[in-house]
């Protein structure tokens, strides 16, 4: 369980950081509050997908 929590936090930071960079350079004058909320939401959802979905996909590929 501890491993998944750490994995979730690291993925949140990484995905949020890269999405924030993309929004900063390609976004058109987004207000600061909306910018940070979008970065956090996208990072959180991708982190959940990384921990619960992508891990299972990787494990299935290794079995075959």
C-alpha positions in Angstrom: 0.0 0.0 0.0 2.8 2.4 0.9 4.4 1.7 -2.5 1.2 2.7 -4.3 0.9 5.9 -2.3 4.4 7.0 -3.2 3.9 6.0 -6.8 0.7 8.1 -6.9 2.4 11.2 -5.5 5.4 10.9 -7.8 3.2 10.4 -10.8 1.0 13.3 -9.8 4.0 15.6 -9.6 5.5 14.4 -12.9 2.3 14.4 -15.0 1.2 17.7 -13.5 4.6 19.3 -14.2 4.6 18.3 -17.8 1.0 19.2 -18.4 1.7 22.6 -16.7 4.6 23.2 -19.1 2.4 22.4 -22.1 -0.4 24.7 -20.9 2.0 27.5 -20.2 3.5 27.5 -23.6 0.4 26.6 -25.7 -2.4 28.0 -23.6 -3.9 31.3 -24.4 -3.9 33.5 -21.3 -5.6 31.2 -18.8 -6.2 32.8 -15.4 -3.8 31.5 -12.7 -6.5 29.8 -10.5 -7.9 27.9 -13.5 -4.3 27.0 -14.6 -3.4 25.4 -11.3 -6.7 23.6 -11.0 -6.3 22.1 -14.4 -2.8 21.0 -13.7 -3.8 19.4 -10.4 -6.8 17.6 -11.9 -5.0 16.3 -14.9 -2.0 15.2 -12.8 -4.3 13.4 -10.3 -6.3 11.6 -12.9 -3.2 10.5 -14.8 -1.5 9.4 -11.6 -4.6 7.2 -10.7 -4.5 5.7 -14.2 -0.7 5.1 -13.8 -1.2 3.3 -10.5 -4.3 1.3 -11.2 -4.7 0.9 -15.0 -1.3 1.1 -16.6 0.3 -1.3 -14.1 -2.3 -4.0 -14.9 -1.7 -3.5 -18.6 2.1 -3.9 -18.1 1.7 -7.0 -16.0 -0.5 -8.7 -18.7 2.0 -8.0 -21.4 4.8 -9.6 -19.3 2.7 -12.8 -18.8 2.4 -13.4 -22.6 
